[in-house]
């Protein structure tokens, strides 16, 4: 950190200590601490007594000393995974009751402390407001779209305001409440630097509507901004009253998942939604968030986890594409708990008390569909590493009376494994969920059963 910034940062924290009360938190009247991502990450390293982190994989330069590995013979330096069905005292988990009452809480505690961080026990209430309702056509289907804002109670710290942005679209002619697929995304579409690509065939929203279901879009950045400099704002900053995080405080992934749960709270009050049949979907970093949301909130009925990669459902112990060190870097560390940085410093991946197969296991017995693209175009996310995590969760699903994928052998590309309750498909496209939407909807139909398709408007 440059000397000038270090002096400014140190002086700022000293001033806040003078303002702090007996709890160690700054007075309510203090504005949020302003730190860059680099300064905040350095603060975390200081708390961990770590001088530096290992470099992440370089996914752009194949000649770099730290070039990303795409050689399967080098991909498994730590092939032995933690056993999701062995208690920390060494006893085997042999009944569903042991899973729910003993082993699952152990795994949750490890993820809370070391990976994603702890969500506060008492988070502010959210008051939902419908700001606009429109009637329109999506394709040939008449729909009703509600624009919503979730006002988060900031009376404990008015300096930070959080308004969660959500849209909900349901078939206008539905005879009753319908299932809803919720996507972590951008209301109005993903921002693009150039012209939008040509879409061939129906959009994912139109495919959902054809089932007679509805869809929702939840804007993650309205819950917590996607950078380290924003950790003293958003829902994390609001709860912390503008102060930097502690080592086991929640990161952005857990915060986004919290926001998805608050959207589900709203769906439980909306008569157009069958809240028992709400799915969560996300792609890339939002695929990570979808997996976390599904794992932590058992009300979600199904998940579509697309290209989530490291920090999502790719095995941390795999050396392929993106690594633990990449997620611990300045541009991504804010997704995770501060303690996660240890595993890119003095500790290694094999020291992690849990791995991503256990994140999928936390979703059991509910169905999960895991998706990735071809190595050329989506190799960074490690499709095989995600498949192996899905296979590793299988024993928990079977213990709970459900079906695993039916194989531990990585299938040929484009092979749908959707007969079990853990599903997988690698498509031949790039970094996109689009090619796997039809397969996911076929999988989801087993659980949701198709509602009466809405009448087209001819």
Legacy VTK file of the C-alpha trace (Angstrom):
# vtk DataFile Version 3.0
C-alpha trace
ASCII
DATASET POLYDATA
POINTS 458 float
0.000 0.000 0.000
1.490 3.443 -0.882
2.746 5.359 2.212
0.314 8.242 1.712
-2.647 5.891 1.596
-1.359 3.968 4.613
-1.134 7.175 6.663
-4.613 8.245 5.540
-6.062 4.780 6.326
-4.320 4.497 9.709
-5.371 8.002 10.727
-8.928 7.281 9.667
-9.151 4.113 11.749
-7.539 5.860 14.744
-10.161 8.600 14.507
-12.904 5.965 14.398
-11.502 4.248 17.482
-11.767 7.576 19.319
-15.399 7.766 18.240
-16.151 4.188 19.175
-18.274 3.234 22.106
-17.782 0.254 24.430
-18.809 -2.158 21.675
-15.876 -1.130 19.500
-18.225 0.082 16.738
-18.112 3.717 15.709
-20.843 6.048 16.887
-24.019 5.925 14.850
-23.396 9.465 13.570
-20.098 8.532 11.893
-20.122 8.195 8.117
-19.085 4.851 6.570
-15.351 4.185 6.544
-13.917 4.791 3.086
-11.367 2.196 1.997
-10.290 1.045 -1.433
-10.489 -2.668 -2.136
-6.694 -2.844 -1.828
-6.758 -1.126 1.567
-9.572 -3.302 2.856
-7.888 -6.485 1.690
-4.631 -5.380 3.348
-6.582 -4.755 6.543
-7.884 -8.339 6.393
-4.385 -9.683 5.837
-3.231 -7.718 8.866
-5.941 -9.286 11.015
-4.817 -12.701 9.759
-1.125 -11.863 10.313
-0.408 -12.672 6.673
2.160 -10.711 4.667
1.197 -11.821 1.165
-0.941 -14.159 -0.913
-0.012 -16.552 -3.700
-0.752 -15.386 -7.230
-3.846 -16.699 -8.933
-3.880 -18.479 -12.273
-3.390 -16.377 -15.415
-6.205 -17.297 -17.787
-5.000 -15.065 -20.620
-1.305 -15.782 -21.138
-0.532 -19.450 -21.722
3.213 -18.702 -21.482
2.988 -17.101 -18.041
4.677 -18.931 -15.130
1.286 -19.028 -13.438
-0.713 -19.905 -16.563
-4.046 -21.567 -15.854
-3.889 -25.339 -16.010
-6.131 -27.240 -18.425
-4.259 -30.548 -18.256
-6.339 -33.185 -16.445
-3.219 -35.111 -15.413
-2.252 -32.118 -13.210
-5.726 -31.220 -12.042
-6.067 -33.254 -8.835
-3.215 -32.556 -6.424
-5.570 -33.261 -3.492
-7.893 -36.060 -4.629
-9.179 -36.962 -1.147
-12.222 -34.851 -0.284
-13.733 -34.305 3.167
-16.407 -36.924 3.804
-19.816 -35.249 4.113
-21.067 -38.283 6.058
-18.368 -38.420 8.727
-18.749 -36.351 11.883
-15.787 -34.392 13.198
-15.484 -36.951 15.997
-14.968 -39.670 13.371
-18.355 -41.334 13.699
-20.201 -42.209 10.497
-23.537 -40.589 9.682
-25.968 -43.438 9.140
-29.418 -41.889 9.479
-31.210 -38.779 8.196
-31.575 -37.615 11.812
-27.792 -37.677 12.262
-27.410 -35.641 9.091
-29.927 -32.965 10.079
-29.056 -32.752 13.768
-25.303 -33.329 13.793
-23.407 -33.367 10.493
-25.235 -30.663 8.571
-24.737 -28.067 11.357
-21.001 -28.906 11.394
-20.738 -28.264 7.655
-22.736 -25.030 7.891
-20.440 -23.792 10.647
-17.356 -24.447 8.501
-18.838 -22.610 5.527
-19.903 -19.738 7.787
-16.529 -19.320 9.448
-14.102 -20.097 6.630
-15.794 -19.649 3.243
-18.812 -17.366 2.843
-19.014 -15.663 6.233
-21.767 -15.441 8.794
-24.993 -13.632 8.056
-25.977 -11.635 11.164
-28.588 -13.295 13.332
-30.717 -10.160 13.342
-30.822 -8.439 9.986
-33.063 -5.446 9.297
-36.632 -5.955 8.165
-37.497 -5.395 4.490
-40.703 -3.650 3.474
-41.706 -4.444 -0.105
-43.386 -1.848 -2.294
-44.900 -2.441 -5.738
-43.814 0.669 -7.620
-45.278 -0.177 -11.021
-47.550 -2.791 -12.611
-47.763 -3.273 -16.360
-49.702 -5.561 -18.691
-47.806 -6.569 -21.802
-46.898 -9.402 -24.139
-43.796 -11.525 -23.900
-43.788 -13.291 -27.224
-47.402 -14.316 -27.649
-48.130 -14.635 -23.932
-49.988 -11.911 -22.014
-48.148 -11.222 -18.775
-48.365 -8.988 -15.757
-45.097 -7.471 -14.572
-44.602 -5.871 -11.182
-41.618 -3.686 -10.402
-40.784 -3.880 -6.708
-38.481 -2.176 -4.256
-37.550 -3.781 -0.958
-36.850 -0.957 1.473
-34.423 -2.209 4.102
-34.970 -0.688 7.532
-31.954 1.564 8.147
-33.158 3.214 11.341
-30.151 1.743 13.156
-27.760 3.514 10.766
-29.400 6.080 8.441
-26.122 6.830 6.651
-26.564 3.662 4.558
-29.715 3.094 2.517
-30.490 -0.212 0.788
-33.369 -0.577 -1.679
-33.551 -4.047 -3.221
-34.641 -4.050 -6.878
-36.894 -6.900 -8.000
-39.240 -7.564 -10.912
-41.882 -10.297 -11.055
-43.623 -11.454 -14.233
-46.493 -13.951 -14.209
-48.895 -15.171 -16.922
-51.885 -12.832 -16.987
-54.326 -15.663 -17.701
-53.097 -18.072 -15.012
-55.893 -19.812 -13.162
-54.045 -19.606 -9.846
-50.617 -19.248 -8.223
-47.755 -20.361 -10.466
-44.173 -21.561 -9.939
-41.551 -18.835 -10.390
-37.912 -19.052 -11.482
-35.882 -16.233 -9.920
-32.716 -15.096 -11.660
-29.866 -13.106 -10.170
-29.511 -10.590 -12.977
-30.088 -7.100 -14.229
-33.563 -5.655 -14.500
-33.910 -4.558 -18.103
-31.205 -7.002 -19.284
-27.468 -7.380 -18.799
-25.473 -4.243 -19.647
-23.382 -4.650 -22.790
-20.650 -2.590 -24.376
-21.720 -3.443 -27.929
-24.860 -4.498 -29.748
-26.929 -7.257 -28.190
-26.365 -10.712 -29.704
-28.972 -12.151 -32.025
-31.239 -14.486 -30.064
-32.312 -17.607 -31.939
-35.472 -19.184 -30.601
-37.403 -18.233 -27.486
-35.655 -16.466 -24.611
-35.346 -18.245 -21.268
-38.218 -16.134 -19.994
-40.418 -17.262 -22.898
-39.438 -20.888 -22.266
-40.499 -20.480 -18.626
-43.796 -18.875 -19.642
-44.462 -21.771 -22.029
-44.541 -24.022 -18.953
-47.213 -21.832 -17.432
-44.723 -20.504 -14.875
-43.551 -17.014 -13.991
-40.093 -15.501 -13.641
-38.418 -12.874 -11.498
-35.239 -10.824 -11.803
-33.349 -9.823 -8.662
-30.593 -7.182 -8.948
-27.665 -8.263 -6.714
-25.906 -4.893 -6.810
-28.930 -3.284 -5.197
-28.288 -5.558 -2.192
-24.495 -5.308 -2.041
-22.220 -3.664 -4.598
-19.783 -6.016 -6.330
-16.439 -4.660 -5.089
-14.339 -4.494 -1.951
-14.589 -0.726 -1.680
-18.333 -1.084 -1.109
-18.202 -3.385 1.910
-18.951 -0.533 4.326
-22.136 0.185 2.388
-24.962 -2.030 1.114
-26.516 -4.530 3.495
-23.088 -5.527 4.893
-22.205 -1.910 5.658
-25.658 -1.185 7.057
-25.483 -4.037 9.556
-21.898 -3.097 10.477
-22.854 0.590 10.804
-20.333 1.640 8.183
-17.389 -0.229 9.709
-15.082 -2.739 7.953
-15.789 -6.444 8.337
-14.484 -8.874 10.890
-12.794 -12.032 9.581
-15.919 -14.193 9.672
-18.418 -11.546 8.557
-20.440 -12.337 5.470
-19.195 -11.486 1.988
-21.125 -10.409 -1.092
-22.201 -13.943 -2.101
-23.892 -14.535 1.229
-25.387 -11.033 1.114
-26.842 -11.629 -2.358
-28.271 -14.924 -1.120
-29.840 -13.060 1.826
-31.480 -10.723 -0.689
-32.893 -13.695 -2.592
-34.429 -14.946 0.646
-36.059 -11.557 1.192
-37.522 -11.768 -2.325
-38.903 -15.169 -1.381
-40.453 -13.547 1.696
-42.343 -11.278 -0.691
-43.400 -14.152 -2.946
-45.015 -15.792 0.063
-47.371 -12.805 0.237
-48.163 -12.527 -3.493
-51.239 -14.487 -4.547
-49.951 -14.912 -8.102
-46.943 -16.963 -6.883
-46.849 -20.534 -5.598
-44.124 -19.874 -3.025
-43.601 -23.621 -2.483
-42.338 -23.863 -6.073
-39.809 -21.042 -6.402
-36.481 -21.775 -8.094
-33.233 -19.788 -8.005
-30.928 -19.386 -11.011
-27.667 -17.573 -11.580
-24.726 -17.558 -13.962
-21.010 -17.106 -13.276
-20.589 -15.084 -10.036
-24.349 -15.163 -9.718
-24.214 -18.938 -10.180
-22.090 -18.931 -7.033
-24.759 -16.843 -5.315
-27.528 -19.175 -6.501
-25.746 -22.165 -4.978
-25.285 -20.305 -1.696
-28.932 -19.185 -1.642
-30.133 -22.745 -2.260
-27.833 -24.165 0.413
-28.813 -21.716 3.131
-32.552 -21.263 2.534
-34.467 -24.517 2.427
-37.562 -22.776 1.086
-36.071 -22.634 -2.423
-37.461 -25.619 -4.285
-34.851 -26.001 -7.041
-31.623 -24.383 -8.288
-30.028 -23.864 -11.709
-26.334 -23.213 -10.989
-24.639 -22.078 -14.202
-20.862 -21.832 -14.707
-20.286 -21.017 -11.044
-16.633 -22.087 -10.983
-14.318 -21.403 -8.040
-16.210 -20.089 -5.043
-19.296 -21.824 -6.411
-19.629 -25.566 -6.963
-16.209 -26.239 -8.510
-14.053 -28.250 -6.131
-11.607 -25.932 -4.340
-9.029 -28.712 -4.361
-8.907 -28.836 -8.186
-6.085 -27.210 -10.153
-8.015 -26.235 -13.261
-8.813 -22.755 -14.519
-9.782 -20.391 -11.716
-8.241 -21.139 -8.320
-8.742 -20.256 -4.667
-5.974 -17.670 -5.170
-7.982 -15.912 -7.888
-11.015 -15.526 -5.659
-8.774 -14.302 -2.814
-7.383 -11.559 -5.070
-8.335 -7.894 -4.747
-11.055 -7.990 -7.397
-12.942 -10.958 -5.922
-12.081 -11.418 -2.225
-15.164 -9.410 -1.199
-17.372 -12.334 -2.257
-16.025 -14.395 0.640
-15.306 -14.224 4.360
-11.971 -12.707 5.305
-10.870 -16.084 6.684
-10.959 -17.483 3.146
-7.764 -15.536 2.376
-5.759 -17.907 4.586
-6.069 -20.652 2.014
-4.253 -18.538 -0.589
-1.498 -17.664 1.877
0.075 -19.780 4.604
-2.465 -22.585 4.134
-3.324 -24.502 0.969
-6.543 -25.813 -0.579
-6.267 -29.137 1.190
-6.459 -27.342 4.539
-10.024 -26.223 3.833
-12.340 -28.000 6.276
-15.030 -28.362 3.601
-15.254 -28.448 -0.171
-17.917 -27.620 -2.719
-19.490 -31.074 -2.835
-20.652 -30.269 0.684
-22.203 -26.996 -0.474
-24.315 -29.059 -2.887
-25.021 -31.517 -0.060
-26.502 -28.650 1.977
-29.126 -28.336 -0.786
-30.292 -31.925 -0.278
-32.860 -33.359 -0.645
-33.984 -30.596 -3.026
-33.079 -30.832 -6.737
-30.045 -29.006 -8.130
-29.064 -28.657 -11.803
-25.382 -27.882 -12.430
-24.355 -26.417 -15.766
-21.168 -25.461 -17.581
-19.855 -24.849 -21.052
-17.095 -26.367 -23.159
-13.443 -26.057 -22.173
-12.951 -23.782 -25.168
-14.964 -20.782 -24.078
-15.818 -21.806 -20.501
-12.815 -23.791 -19.280
-12.094 -21.271 -16.509
-15.059 -22.576 -14.464
-13.951 -26.247 -14.626
-16.954 -28.273 -15.746
-15.383 -31.506 -14.545
-14.648 -30.005 -11.131
-18.307 -29.064 -10.831
-19.373 -32.537 -11.967
-17.120 -34.158 -9.352
-18.648 -31.942 -6.669
-22.109 -33.058 -7.784
-20.985 -36.680 -7.587
-19.502 -36.069 -4.147
-22.860 -34.826 -2.858
-24.593 -38.004 -4.051
-24.210 -40.024 -0.831
-26.087 -37.340 1.123
-28.955 -37.343 -1.373
-29.130 -41.137 -1.164
-29.101 -41.062 2.640
-32.129 -38.738 2.463
-33.991 -41.064 0.117
-33.205 -39.266 -3.134
-31.227 -40.223 -6.244
-27.701 -39.193 -7.126
-26.499 -38.637 -10.710
-26.107 -42.345 -11.256
-22.459 -42.145 -12.287
-19.061 -40.918 -11.117
-17.686 -40.956 -14.676
-17.506 -37.578 -16.404
-19.929 -37.829 -19.353
-19.372 -36.803 -22.972
-20.273 -33.203 -23.686
-23.999 -32.521 -24.295
-24.990 -35.583 -22.214
-27.841 -34.688 -19.843
-27.697 -36.422 -16.474
-31.168 -35.520 -15.211
-32.667 -38.783 -13.957
-31.565 -38.133 -10.366
-32.115 -35.268 -7.969
-28.614 -33.933 -8.616
-28.357 -33.125 -12.315
-25.529 -32.074 -14.632
-24.987 -31.087 -18.247
-22.003 -29.593 -20.029
-23.016 -27.815 -23.219
-20.755 -27.073 -26.173
-21.204 -23.298 -26.000
-19.172 -20.720 -24.134
-19.718 -18.832 -20.893
-23.506 -18.723 -20.998
-26.459 -20.567 -19.484
-28.542 -20.300 -22.663
-27.935 -23.778 -24.176
-28.922 -25.514 -20.925
-32.218 -23.740 -20.226
-34.308 -26.346 -22.122
-32.641 -29.199 -20.219
-33.080 -27.457 -16.887
-36.769 -26.841 -17.570
-37.259 -30.504 -18.489
-35.579 -31.414 -15.198
-37.617 -28.873 -13.205
-40.888 -30.072 -14.738
-40.512 -33.323 -12.822
-40.843 -31.387 -9.602
-43.077 -28.490 -10.519
-45.413 -30.329 -12.894
-46.444 -28.101 -15.730
-49.135 -25.595 -14.955
-51.742 -25.031 -17.625
-49.836 -23.080 -20.310
-51.147 -19.531 -20.660
-53.295 -18.766 -23.667
-51.520 -17.012 -26.514
-52.835 -13.650 -27.585
-53.663 -14.006 -31.289
LINES 1 459
458 0 1 2 3 4 5 6 7 8 9 10 11 12 13 14 15 16 17 18 19 20 21 22 23 24 25 26 27 28 29 30 31 32 33 34 35 36 37 38 39 40 41 42 43 44 45 46 47 48 49 50 51 52 53 54 55 56 57 58 59 60 61 62 63 64 65 66 67 68 69 70 71 72 73 74 75 76 77 78 79 80 81 82 83 84 85 86 87 88 89 90 91 92 93 94 95 96 97 98 99 100 101 102 103 104 105 106 107 108 109 110 111 112 113 114 115 116 117 118 119 120 121 122 123 124 125 126 127 128 129 130 131 132 133 134 135 136 137 138 139 140 141 142 143 144 145 146 147 148 149 150 151 152 153 154 155 156 157 158 159 160 161 162 163 164 165 166 167 168 169 170 171 172 173 174 175 176 177 178 179 180 181 182 183 184 185 186 187 188 189 190 191 192 193 194 195 196 197 198 199 200 201 202 203 204 205 206 207 208 209 210 211 212 213 214 215 216 217 218 219 220 221 222 223 224 225 226 227 228 229 230 231 232 233 234 235 236 237 238 239 240 241 242 243 244 245 246 247 248 249 250 251 252 253 254 255 256 257 258 259 260 261 262 263 264 265 266 267 268 269 270 271 272 273 274 275 276 277 278 279 280 281 282 283 284 285 286 287 288 289 290 291 292 293 294 295 296 297 298 299 300 301 302 303 304 305 306 307 308 309 310 311 312 313 314 315 316 317 318 319 320 321 322 323 324 325 326 327 328 329 330 331 332 333 334 335 336 337 338 339 340 341 342 343 344 345 346 347 348 349 350 351 352 353 354 355 356 357 358 359 360 361 362 363 364 365 366 367 368 369 370 371 372 373 374 375 376 377 378 379 380 381 382 383 384 385 386 387 388 389 390 391 392 393 394 395 396 397 398 399 400 401 402 403 404 405 406 407 408 409 410 411 412 413 414 415 416 417 418 419 420 421 422 423 424 425 426 427 428 429 430 431 432 433 434 435 436 437 438 439 440 441 442 443 444 445 446 447 448 449 450 451 452 453 454 455 456 457
